[in-house]
Amino acid sequence: MTTPVLSVANLSVRFPKRYGAIDVLDNIALDIGPGERVAVVGESGCGKSLLGLAAADLLPPTAQVTGQISFRGKDVRTMGRRERFALRGAGIGVVYQDALTSLNPGMTVGAQLRQVCRLGSSSTPERLLVDVGLTDTGRVLRAKPHQLSGGQRQRVLIALALARDPDLVIADEPTTALDVTVQAQVVALLRELQEQHHFALLFVSHDLALVSELASRTTVMYAGQVVESGPTTEILARPRHPYTAGLLAASVSLEERRETLTPIPGHVRQPGEFVAGCRFRERCGNARDDCANRPELAPDGPGRLLACFHPVAKEEETP
């Protein structure tokens, strides 16, 4: 079998000073193969971005981590300092959601790109900008971040992430601050670049429409736990976990021509308020007494995993 570019197994993360013994990320498992596009979805507060930070070895020192994070078959947590430093950028590139705060406001785009390229790049700042669709390279290189549009800044971030030819790119909600048209352009660009450069892509998002355009596999998270995963087309067409079905029912779809949306009642609790057992049970219409116990993630058909005692019946369709 091909060794995954990224393999996460039994990963749990705690912040003892803030939440005590609560696992903010709880027993996470995730594999991404070479050249694969995988999405992680869920509401705000579900742990998606925290998982991305853990995968990129960017958790703060206050985090208490157990489990395994392997990059190209080697455990990141046992790497020496130099290896871990080299991992960032050369092995793993990250595209953050807010380009205006991620870029240095006092430096020109050209200066920031040159800094990264000096660390080791097969490209040039000009070539990187052209690759992400910014053909007016002279103007963009001279500009500071505030002088560019939101979409242009996001393309610069993508250029920075790709500068050192990483094997894995983690895109952490890269379209959040953009309008719908620009969101679609950024997703199309990510897909095009991924096909050209063959890097693996971990796409963190709450937007199911964008996920359907980009990812081959999808992992659904709720309150720091994986509740369902599988091929994206299967997950979106036939969700098995009530939470996944709720996300779809609350999403706008022009094709279905639904006049009303069905919101999920309640909200994601803060880690210090997580309930025992299934963390979704307070918001779930399928919940029963046995949901006070934790459902384990188990196979649910070819390529699919599910953690639920009372899933959506296979013959049911999402409303």
Secondary structure, DSSP 8 states (H G I E B T S, - for coil): ----SEEEEEEEEE-HHHHTT--SEEEEEEEE-TT-EEEEE--TTSSHHHHHHHHTT---TT-EEEEEEEETTEEGGG--HHHHHHIIIIIEEEE-S-HHHHS-TTS-HHHHHHHHHHTT-SS-HHHHHHHTT---HHHHHH--GGGS-HHHHHHHHHHHHHTT--SEEEEESTTTTS-HHHHHHHHHHHHHHHHHH--EEEEEES-HHHHHHH-SEEEEEETTEEEEEEEHHHHHHS--SHHHHHHHHTS--TTTT-SS----SS----GGG--SS-TTGGG-TT--GGGGS----EE-STT-EE--SS---TT----
